[in-house]
Amino acid sequence: MQTTKGKTLQGKVVSNKCNKTITVSVTKYVIHSIYGKYVKKTLKCYVHDEHNECNIGDTVKIVNSKPISKNKHWHLVTIIELN
C-alpha cells in the first residue's frame, strides 16, 4: 500500500490493456485568462496497477510517485467507484 505523500488526483480509467498499467483521464475546469470562460483541461496519466484490478469506466484515486518506467509516474491508491 502506497502512502499518500505526493499529489493526489481523481479520474476515470480509459484503458487497461497493458499488464499492470492503466490509463487514467483526469478532467478539471480552469478559467481562461482573457475570456473568463471555463475551459475543460484533460490530463492523461499512466498508472501502476499492481494487481490488474481496474476496469474501463472505474473512478480511481491516484498518487504521484517516483518514475516506474518512461511514462509511468503514478500509483493506484483506491478504486472509488466500480463501473
Secondary structure, DSSP 8 states (H G I E B T S, - for coil): -----S-EEEEEEEE--STTEEEEEEEEEEE-TTT--EEEEEEEEEEE-TT----TT-EEEEEE-S-SSSSEEEEEEEEEE--
